[in-house]
């Protein structure tokens, strides 16, 4: 029964690790698209003759989003490597804990 639980947990961890390994690529794609959006907004602002100062709050917010997405991608990569280490440890097994010593409930009676 315990081995079945360990096997199921290992499978679940593998599935989670696979899904988490996909996240950095997706976040990088999203970061690139946000960068393209910022470039497009800058280009449209100069083409329409608007002063870039009017768009500064939007630029700052988008830049914050890009930075936040980079941090999330880094965190996900770290989490993925930690999960890989956990899976390795589970596959090799963890040594069992030593048995617990039980104390008698009542002191021995004098003879």
N, C-alpha and C positions, 0 to 999 in steps of 0.2 A: 504494500500500500504506500509506504513512504517513498519507495523508488518510483512509483507511478507519479506521485506528486512532484518529485524532483524532475522527472522527465517532462512533465507538463510545464513546470516552471521554466525549464531550460528552453522548451519550444516557444513559450510566450516571450521569454527574453530575446531569443533569436529574432522573432517577428518584430518585436519592438526595436531592436537594434537595426534591423533592415529599414524600418520606417524612419527611424531617426537619421540613418545615414543618407536618406533622400532629402532631408530638410535643408542641409547646407547648400546643396545645389539649387534647390527651389528658392531659398532666400537670396542667393547670389543673383539668380535671374531677376528676382523682384527688385533687388538693389540696382541692377543695371537698368531695368525699365524705369525706375524712379529717377535715375540719373539722366536718362533720355528725356523724361518728362520735364525735368528742371531745365535741360538744355533747350527744349522746345518752348518752354514758357519764357526763358530769357530771349530767345530769338523772336518770339511773337511780340514781346514787349518793346524791343528795339525797332521792329518793323512798323508797329503802329504808332511810334513816336512817343510812347509813354515813357516817363522817366523810370529807370530801374529802381529808384528809391521807393516808388509806390508799391513795388512788388517785393521789397526787402523782407517783410514779415513772412510772406509765403515762401521765399527762398530759405529763410532760416528754419521754418517748420519742416520743410522738405529735407533740408540738410540734417536736421535732428532725426527725422525718420530713417534716413539712409544710415546714419551712425548707429541708431538703435537696432536696425536690422543686421548690421555687421556684428554688433555685440551678441545678438541672439544666435547668429550663425556660429560664432566662436563658442558660445555656451553649449550649443547643440553638438558641436564636434567634441568638446570635452566630455559631455554626457555619453556620447557614443563610445568613446574610448574607455570610459569607466565601465560601461555595460559590457564591452568586450572582455575586459579584465575579469568581471564578475562571472561571465559565462565560462571563461577558462578555468577559474577557480572551482566552479560547480562541476565541470567536466572531470577534473582531476580529483575532485572530492575533498572534503574537509575532514581532518581526523576527528573521530568521535570524542565527545567530552568524557572525562573520567567519571566512573560511577560515583554517585553520591553516597557518603557514609551516613548511615542512620544511627541516631542516638536512641538508647532505650527510653521509652516513655516514663517508666517509673524506676527509681533507684533500686538496686538489688536489696533484698531483705537480709538482715543479719541472721545468722544461724544460731 
